[in-house]
Amino acid sequence: TQLLEQSPQFLSIQEGENLTVYCNSSSVFSSLQWYRQEPGEGPVLLVTVVTGGEVKKLKRLTFQFGDARKDSSLHITAAQTGDTGLYLCAGVGAGGTSYGKLTFGQGTILTVHP
Amino acid sequence: DTGVSQDPRHKITKRGQNVTFRCDPISEHNRLYWYRQTLGQGPEFLTYFQNEAQLEKSRLLSDRFSAERPKGSFSTLEIQRTEQGDSAMYLCASSFRDRGALETQYFGPGTRLLVL
């Protein structure tokens, strides 16, 4: 069974602080995705990382994919109250009928206080 | 196109009743997924379709759960004899599977089920 462990589970910080969320897998996925979800809504894709060692930046968000393609991190610089939400990493299935199937981590609930 | 839609958005039912949820994917998306999400947790895969064929079912999907996508467009998820443990958000996602290309799933807003 492929599992994704996310940490921390909860994060409560002040506006302007930096933070990092980690996602670790027991196995290799074809790619890894990060989503953000707001209460009462479905997850929205932020980024897909495919290549080991890849780094992608999306404004104040930086995503890294580990060299072995089994771990990833999301770093937010100068957090804003609008960053509050549930952040999810998801591994994308590699082959056969599992191709494209998502396996999610348990999520990190981020609260940014003004 | 306005994205993936789900109906109803909220459902309250009594234990033992049957419920049915509907998902309308983005048109021309050939894949449709169902996930279940409990409060503060990540979604868990339930099942998915490519066109009208159901290709995989999770062991989470007990005999009381059934999903259909009869014409390869909308899908329904039925839960028979609901139990309190079925209370969760049921999410639908759709995507276009094109061999060799990255697949992006687009999620609907979910149906929140509460079983009393």
Interface residues (C-beta under 8 A of the other chain):
Chain A: L4 Q6 S31 G40 E41 G42 P43 V44 L45 T48 V50 L86 L88 A90 V92 T97 S98 Y99 G100 K101 L102 T103 F104 G105 Q106 G107 I109
Chain B: V4 R31 Y33 Y35 G40 Q41 G42 P43 E44 F45 Y48 L55 E56 L91 A93 S95 R97 L102 E103 T104 Q105 Y106 F107 G108 P109 G110 R112
